[in-house]
Amino acid sequence: MTYDFSGAGLHAGPNHKLEENFVDFTPESGTITMFSTTWCGYCNRLKKQLDAQGIGYTEINIEEVEGTADLVEQLNEGNRTVPTVLFPDGTAATNPSAAEVKSRLAA
């Protein structure tokens, strides 16, 4: 299955692995991209934990950046669940713990 992210030219294949042309949101090595909202308690908790552990991230508010809510829905089987995190290897996780983020960045 391939996901089409609403004309953004961004695609994800099986197991939520992003293809090479998904460059706009793919984070640099050692960091993540976190899709969030301002009112999400889980997002705020994860940001605080990442800050405390010195893990770099780029936050993208899905209510402010066009097309990103659709992207999050595609990664989450139709659900607009945040935080959704992208890793440098192109994989994604929904509401991961800071420990999971740290572990996956170290791999």
C-alpha positions in Angstrom: 0.0 0.0 0.0 1.2 3.5 -0.8 -0.1 6.6 0.9 -0.7 9.8 -1.1 -0.4 12.9 1.1 -2.9 15.2 -0.6 -0.9 16.5 -3.6 2.2 17.2 -1.5 4.1 14.7 -3.6 4.9 12.8 -0.4 4.5 9.0 -0.2 4.8 6.3 2.5 5.0 2.6 1.7 4.2 -0.5 3.8 4.8 -0.3 7.5 4.7 3.5 7.4 8.2 3.7 5.8 8.6 6.9 3.9 10.1 6.9 0.4 13.0 9.1 -0.6 10.8 11.9 -2.1 9.5 12.6 1.4 12.0 15.2 2.1 10.0 18.1 3.4 9.5 16.6 6.9 12.2 14.0 7.2 14.4 14.9 10.1 18.2 15.1 10.1 20.1 12.3 11.7 19.8 12.3 15.5 16.6 14.3 15.5 12.9 13.8 14.9 10.0 15.6 13.4 7.0 15.7 15.7 3.5 16.5 14.4 1.5 18.1 17.2 -1.2 20.6 18.2 -1.0 23.3 20.8 -3.7 21.7 23.0 -2.3 18.2 23.0 -1.2 17.1 26.5 0.7 14.1 25.1 2.6 16.4 22.8 3.5 18.8 25.5 4.6 15.9 27.8 6.8 14.4 25.0 8.4 17.8 24.2 9.3 18.4 27.9 10.8 14.9 28.1 12.8 15.4 24.8 14.0 18.8 26.0 15.1 17.2 29.4 17.1 14.5 27.5 18.6 16.9 24.9 16.9 15.2 22.0 16.4 17.5 19.1 13.1 17.8 17.3 11.3 19.9 14.8 7.7 20.5 15.8 5.0 20.9 13.1 1.5 22.0 14.2 -1.0 20.1 12.1 -3.6 22.8 12.6 -1.3 25.5 11.0 0.7 23.7 8.3 -1.5 22.8 5.3 -1.6 19.1 4.4 0.1 17.8 7.5 -3.2 16.8 9.2 -3.9 14.6 6.2 -0.4 13.2 6.4 -0.9 12.3 10.1 -4.3 10.7 9.2 -2.6 8.6 6.5 0.1 7.4 8.9 -2.5 6.6 11.6 -5.0 4.6 9.6 -7.4 7.5 9.2 -6.9 8.9 12.7 -5.6 12.4 13.4 -3.5 11.3 16.3 -0.7 13.4 17.7 2.0 13.3 18.6 3.1 11.5 15.5 6.8 11.3 15.1 9.0 10.8 12.0 12.5 9.3 12.4 15.5 9.9 10.1 15.1 6.4 8.6 11.6 7.4 7.3 9.6 5.4 9.8 6.9 6.9 12.0 5.5 6.3 15.5 2.3 7.4 17.2 2.5 8.8 20.7 5.9 7.2 21.4 7.6 7.6 24.8 10.8 9.6 25.1 12.6 6.3 25.8 11.3 4.8 22.5 12.4 7.9 20.6 15.9 7.8 22.2 16.2 4.1 21.5 15.2 4.4 17.8 17.5 7.3 17.3 20.4 5.3 18.7 19.7 2.3 16.4 
